Amino acid sequence: MPLKGRVFSGMRPTGRLHLGNYLGALQNWVELQKDYQCIYCAVDVHALTTMKPQEKAELKPNIREMVIDWLAAGVDPQQSIVFVQSHVPEVMVLNTLLSMITPLGWLLRVPTFKEKVRQMEETEETVSYGLVGYPVLMTADIILYKADTVPVGEDQLPHLELAREIVRRFNFWYGETFPEPQGKLTEAPLILGLDGKQKMSKSLDNHVELAASPDETRKRTLTAFTDPQRLRRSDPGRPWVCNVYTLHKYFNPAGAQVVYDECTTARRGCVDCKGHLAQAVNTYLAPFRECRREYEANPSLVDAVLADGAHRAAAIARETIREVKERMGLL
Ligand code: SF4
């Protein structure tokens, strides 16, 4: 069957991924490979917009751990292009050229910009130029490879709309060059962390790593927050407010109805229920973890994947830069 188009998607190198990253994005990446030519990128330059200089030593190991998770989950480097953003420096060239046509006002009105400035305890005076220009670099990432499809969550739609505005302006000023990237809204579920309240996140330490050992998985799962109104074992539970039940639906779909029935009739205690969930997660992830161990034992395999990915990405990138320079009168 012919492919539907070219997908670009990137992830910040945060190290080992967790269950929320898997259900929210990575699983979708694997699926997209069936219908699209996919370009998957560890966006290390983006990481610099919020990274402290003393964290720089973590960047390289974080990229490696994250890419191993991608590969172990089923991202196929033969079929998809898997690489590190800075290994194809043409993206920095395109970023500079696009910044010449992007009004500052467009960047300042991006809703997440002010929020990020606040989170970083900066002001609009002290915030870096790179953080303001983050959407331009994101646009360069996508269009350098002439990707026409970008998997996005609702919250990323404003960024994509800005990318589309930049593309429209470029095409209008310099002639039809880039496809306007379309957002492919993914029904990425919002996966809550073990606290049952906030999104699963490494920084909140409410996560379970995909690469965790079965024992670690069990220990962490047993700390999960459940139905707060269930004070005694004999109280019927409310699985619909319980994140443990939600996770059962993903990792133990065949047994989720039993969990529901036994919970609502108090035939199941929460400790047992969390133990069952840990077992289900361990069973579900066993092939992933085995594959991961192989990559960990053979670091040269990951190096080869990234070198090949950068090589294939650079071939597309060089051609785009040549065309852009010509369009902009630089040749
Ligand atoms: Fe949640 Fe399971 Fe306890 Fe029910 S029995 S409240 S689903 S942990």
Boltz pocket constraint, residues with backbone or C-beta under 6 A from the ligand:
constraints:
  - pocket:
      binder: B
      contacts: [[A, 226], [A, 227], [A, 230], [A, 237], [A, 238], [A, 239], [A, 242], [A, 243], [A, 244], [A, 245], [A, 259], [A, 263], [A, 264], [A, 268], [A, 269], [A, 270], [A, 271], [A, 273], [A, 274]]
      max_distance: 6.0
